[in-house]
Amino acid sequence: MANLPTPPMPLPQTSPVKILTRDWHLPECWTLENYLKGGGYQALPKALKMAPQAIVDEVVKGNLRGRGGAGFPTGMKWNFVRKETSFPKYLVVNADEGEPGTFKDRAILEWAPHMFVEGLIIGCFAIDCHVTYVYCRGEFRDGPVARLQTAIDEAYAKGWLGKNILGSGFDLEMHVVRGAGAYICGEETALLESLEGKKGYPRLKPPFPANAGGGLFKQPTAVNNVETLANMPAIIEKGGDWFSSVGCPKNGGTRLFAVSGHSKKTGVFEAPMGTTFTALLNDYCGGMRDGSTLKAIIPGGSSSAIMTAEEAEWMSDFDTLKTKKTMAGSGAVVFLDQSVNMAHALANVTRFYATESCGQCTPCREGTAWLSRLLDKLCRGEGEKKDVDNIHQIARQMEQKTICALADGAAMPVKSYIEKFRGDFDALVKG
Ligand SMILES: Cc1cc2nc3c(=O)[nH]c(=O)nc-3n(C[C@H](O)[C@H](O)[C@H](O)COP(=O)(O)O)c2cc1C
């Protein structure tokens, strides 16, 4: 088990409810022994005695929204798969976590691997899946993947995986697959292509993965994020109504915020869905560093539209941020201070998308490359005034024109950074 981080960081936690980080204060919280001490694997026998549809009903009641980025209602997705009559059905886990600034799934795999494994078994039982794949990003290397594999091996040894789990008649095989390190393979259909051994190009939709013809090996497939599934033991133990009551309307439970930037504390913080950015910054992260004043907030990973300091009172749930024309995305929050020129920050973000565009769609391949070139030109002090307008215009032309959402995820920050911080761009124009 090379490259493992030493003990779990004692993370500052002020959340009134701890679901996912329940055991993280314990030394070696990832072990089976510690998971069992905290009540682990009590939800599984309970779930196996329930009707699979009753499990999905609890998930619907709990208002569990996918934590991978889109916030799609998990119960609704599972009902789509359940309604399909084609077998086999698959549950594929998206552990690609490629969005810059996002590091919360990695934390779950390293510090709560059994909570995730238990949640995944319950999810598979709910949609009648008997073979499941956990697709892990290539860069996770030995740390998270080794912890996950140990947890899976232990679950097999205890009879929680394999044939006739706990005498229920339910069989499940769980496999870990490692990607080669491509951001696009986090997009669910590119992930499925990659899992099938092909180049990670996103597929045209419909058919959607949940439907026959659109999923893994063309079979009905639920693709779910690691954090989404890790919530399942709590939903089964305490019920959907309880889970829903923890968050805010239509957004149940807590969220793991991966915070970086210029706040005093950075790291992974568990807070109820909907927690405002002001509360996240002040109550969880100890405010801004000495000498730092909040200038901007990246609310949900680098693809999300930027927020100004004045907008910090906004709630962080999927629906609120959608109405504000940004997104909760992957839960990666970056607090930026006055030292940051937003054009430089944007150039950095855009270089990532230009590198990671798979190149399948022309507006994305050409658009991200042009955006990156023009922003770098501006940052070198060689930009002209018309370049700023051109950059904005290119971003607008990339939206809604491609097979997957990578292009939109590259365009959204560009437009918002320029619209909200135009002065930073104009200040870099030559002369
Ligand atoms: C370019 C791109 C990259 C993505 N990367 C990830 C990722 O790394 N992890 C993830 O869970 N979802 C990612 N998504 C979202 C997935 O396509 C999908 O919506 C998600 O895995 C569904 O799981 P959930 O419903 O549990 O959130 C990405 C989407 C796009 C467009």
The ligand as an SDF file (V2000), in Angstrom:
LIG
                    3D

 31 33  0  0  0  0  0  0  0  0999 V2000
  -16.6570   16.7740  -19.0670 C   0  0  0  0  0  0  0  0  0  0  0  0
  -17.3800   16.1280  -17.9140 C   0  0  0  0  0  0  0  0  0  0  0  0
  -16.6600   15.5560  -16.8770 C   0  0  0  0  0  0  0  0  0  0  0  0
  -17.3120   14.9470  -15.8170 C   0  0  0  0  0  0  0  0  0  0  0  0
  -16.5630   14.4110  -14.8110 N   0  0  0  0  0  0  0  0  0  0  0  0
  -17.1960   13.7720  -13.7860 C   0  0  0  0  0  0  0  0  0  0  0  0
  -16.4290   13.1610  -12.7460 C   0  0  0  0  0  0  0  0  0  0  0  0
  -15.2040   13.2000  -12.7370 O   0  0  0  0  0  0  0  0  0  0  0  0
  -17.1110   12.5370  -11.7500 N   0  0  0  0  0  0  0  0  0  0  0  0
  -18.4860   12.4670  -11.7200 C   0  0  0  0  0  0  0  0  0  0  0  0
  -19.0550   11.8660  -10.8290 O   0  0  0  0  0  0  0  0  0  0  0  0
  -19.2260   13.0480  -12.7020 N   0  0  0  0  0  0  0  0  0  0  0  0
  -18.6100   13.6850  -13.7250 C   0  0  0  0  0  0  0  0  0  0  0  0
  -19.3640   14.2320  -14.7230 N   0  0  0  0  0  0  0  0  0  0  0  0
  -20.8420   14.0630  -14.6680 C   0  0  0  0  0  0  0  0  0  0  0  0
  -21.2280   12.6870  -15.2340 C   0  0  0  0  0  0  0  0  0  0  0  0
  -21.3970   12.8050  -16.6310 O   0  0  0  0  0  0  0  0  0  0  0  0
  -22.5410   12.1590  -14.6280 C   0  0  0  0  0  0  0  0  0  0  0  0
  -23.5050   13.1580  -14.6830 O   0  0  0  0  0  0  0  0  0  0  0  0
  -22.4110   11.6830  -13.1770 C   0  0  0  0  0  0  0  0  0  0  0  0
  -21.3730   10.7460  -13.0420 O   0  0  0  0  0  0  0  0  0  0  0  0
  -23.7060   11.0460  -12.7290 C   0  0  0  0  0  0  0  0  0  0  0  0
  -23.6260   10.6470  -11.3790 O   0  0  0  0  0  0  0  0  0  0  0  0
  -24.5630   11.3240  -10.2640 P   0  0  0  0  0  0  0  0  0  0  0  0
  -25.9660   11.3520  -10.8260 O   0  0  0  0  0  0  0  0  0  0  0  0
  -24.4430   10.4270   -9.0800 O   0  0  0  0  0  0  0  0  0  0  0  0
  -24.0240   12.6890  -10.0360 O   0  0  0  0  0  0  0  0  0  0  0  0
  -18.7250   14.8890  -15.7940 C   0  0  0  0  0  0  0  0  0  0  0  0
  -19.4520   15.4850  -16.8320 C   0  0  0  0  0  0  0  0  0  0  0  0
  -18.7890   16.1060  -17.8680 C   0  0  0  0  0  0  0  0  0  0  0  0
  -19.5970   16.7360  -18.9550 C   0  0  0  0  0  0  0  0  0  0  0  0
  1  2  1  0
  2  3  1  0
  2 30  2  0
  3  4  2  0
  4  5  1  0
  4 28  1  0
  5  6  2  0
  6  7  1  0
  6 13  1  0
  7  8  2  0
  7  9  1  0
  9 10  1  0
 10 11  2  0
 10 12  1  0
 12 13  2  0
 13 14  1  0
 14 15  1  0
 14 28  1  0
 15 16  1  0
 16 17  1  0
 16 18  1  0
 18 19  1  0
 18 20  1  0
 20 21  1  0
 20 22  1  0
 22 23  1  0
 23 24  1  0
 24 25  2  0
 24 26  1  0
 24 27  1  0
 28 29  2  0
 29 30  1  0
 30 31  1  0
M  END
$$$$
